[in-house]
Amino acid sequence: MTGQDSSVSQLNSLDNEPEESDSPAEIGFWLAFAYWLKLGFISFGGPAGQIAIMHQELVEKRRWISEKRFLHALNFCMVLPGPEAQQLATYLGWLMHKTRGGLVAGLSFILPSFFLLIALSALYVTFGQLGWVQSALFGIKPAVTAIVIQAAWRIGSKTLKTQALVLISISAFMAVRLFDVGFPMIILVSAVLGWALGRFSPQWIEISSAHKNSSTPAQKSIIDDHSPTPEHAIFKKSTFIRVAFIGSLFWLIPMGLLDGGLGLDHPLTQMAWFFTKAALLTFGGAYAVLPYVYHAAVGEFQWLNAAQMLDGLALGETTPGPLIMIVTYVGFMGGYVKAFWGGDHLMLSATVAALCVTWFTFLPSFVFIFLGGPIIESARAQVRFNHALVAITASVVGVIASLGLFFALQVLWSQDLVIGDPFSWVRALDLKASLIFSLALMGLLKLKRSVIEVIVVSAILGEVAQLLS
């Protein structure tokens, strides 16, 4: 979750003019199906870019939904845990074509990235030790570090507008680095603190919105500002109970099979439990939950090591879809490393583990949309960030900054770094990696280059650096 101001400013920057038709055509299910599938292959650029792509196509060009209804849906998705762009696609698909539309839109957003990551992960474990691959990764790792730091800067510049929010962010950073406080506890404390400040001293935490309504005359859309709520989108207690029951079964049945058939200590069962918890804590976007995933995947369960985690983040940045899809790679590596079906079936173990992790990560997103959509549509009132969520986002900045520092210590300095010796910081500095990091950070922050461009150039620089060694 990068913040409402950030996403809305991305939407306002679009300059494509809407088509000049007086009344747009009806939305056919298969026409929508083709669009959602296409979106799954072109959704690069992180959540802001993905939301902008949907806005340009659905609001401005095709006029399937009005600006107000689009932002109404976006605001709801922003206060949910999980990838907001994928949830927005699910919501809009559901609004247009009921449950099957939501499933098609949400799955189309995930599946291309899922299959690409499975293929890339298989190539990584097969050819990752080749010299030219290692050279490319040498350049990519500093770029990934720069991308994480840029994420902290981007979110922080939009969020840390008061001294109280700055202090919350610094406190979260210190809690992670010095006291190893878990991400769930940071989220809980930040939410309580934000609520208390909002209730008793709101001026310490309130952020004024910079969004202004566009002066462009509103165009008639199929789902317009004043269109009546579709029958399936009207809240009904029976529908709510049915969706909650079915959603619970989709979680309980596979979890029961894993727990009963394999036991709590089996890697697949551990992955299912852990990524269910992670899915419920993904406030602030993928970068916010990555430290939590890293701590468990590398430290607690040892599904992969720190270097492999960095490589996986690079793979995640180069594929379409939500960045949280990196969990597919984590699951794949966990299955491959644990080899729970023997050395002759490594790829099978890895693929099943990746599928398990992806299922338990994204299932809550679909359930949240199908449960909450009718409530939001029936209320038809703009959902805003409350004070608790503002405080959570501020703490997320500190958590992401902590992750960036950790990656920097791993990538830019050698292992002989002595914390108490100030001169060792100079002696252990990797000049080549530091140069690539600096260029990547400048490309992202100053030159405004895309993540894909930065990673490609950094990979080339890694090859050159190793040739010059």
C-alpha positions, 0 to 999 in steps of 0.5 A: 500500500503506497498511499492514496495520494501516490496512486491518485497522482499516478492516475491524474498524470494520464493524458490519453483522451477518452473516446468520442462516443456518446454511449459506450458499448455493453461489457461482454464477459469474453471481451472482459476476459480477454482484457484481464488476460492481457493485463496479466501479461503487461502489469509491470511497474508496481501497484501505482503503474498497474492501477494507472494501466487499469484506469487508462483502459477501463475509465478513459478509453473503454469507459466501462466504469466512471472515475468516481466508481473506480476510485471508490473501489480503489480506496476500499482495496487500499485499506485491505491487506494484500496486493491492492492492484490485484484486489482492484482487478478482482473487485472490478471484475466482480462488479461487472460480471459477478463472482466468475468475473472477479475470479477471472480478473484476479486469477488472470492478474496472478497466473502469468506471473506464477508460471513465469516465476516457476520457469525462472526459478527452475532455470535459476536452480539449474543454471544459477551457478554458471559464471555469466549468470553469477556475473549478472546477479552480481550487478542485479543485487546492488540494483535490488538494494537500490529499489528497496531504498527507493520504495522506502523513500517513495512511501515515506515522502508521501506519508511522513508529513508530521513529526509524530509520523516520523517518530513512528517510522524511526521507532519501527526501524529501531524496533526491527534493527535493535530489538528484532521485534516481529512485524505483526507486533509492529503493525499492532502497536502502530495501529493502536498508537495511530488510533489514540493519536487520531482520537486525542491529538488528530493534528499530529497524524492527519495528512491533508490530501493533495488530490484535486478533481480533474477539470475534464468533463465527465464522460458517460460510462457503462457503470456510471456515478449514478448507475444503480447498484447491480443486484449481485452487489447489494449486501445480503446477510445470506450471501455474506454467510455463504461466501464466508462459509465457502471461503473458509472451506477453501482454506480449511480443506487443504490445510486439514489435508496437509495437517492430517496427512503430513503433520505440522512439522512438514515443510508444506504445512509450515508454508501453508500456516506461515503464508496465511499469516503473511497474507493477513499482514501485507499492509503497505505493499510487498516491501512491507511484508518482505522483512517478515517473509525474509526472517521466517524463510531464511532464518527460522525455516531455512527454505533458502539463504540470504543471497537466494532471497536477493536473487528472487527479489530480482526475478520478482521485479522483472516479471508482471503481476504483484511483487508479492508473487516473490512468495512463489519463488520462496516456496519453489526454493523451499521445496527444492531445498527441503526435497521432501519427496526425495532427490529424484523428485526435486522439481516436483517438490519445488513446484508443489511447494510454490503452488501451496504458497501461492494458494494460501497467500492469495486466497484471503484477497479473493475472500476479502473482495467477495465479502466486503464488496457488497458492503462497500457498493451498497454504502457507496461512500468513499473509504478513507485511510483512518488514523490507524492505517496512516500510522501503520504506513508510517511504521512500514517505511521504517521496516522497509528502510531496515530491509534496505539496510540489511541488503546493503550490508549483505551486498556492498560490504564483504563478510569481514566487516567488523562493526566496532572497527570504523576503518573496516567499513572502508576496507570491506567496501566493495567498490564495484557493487557500490558504484552499481548501487549508486548508478541504480539509485540515481537512475530510479530517483533522479532519472526516473527510469523504470525498474526493468531498465535499471535491472537490465543495465545493472546486469550488463554492468555486472558482466562488465565488472566481472570481465574487468576483474 
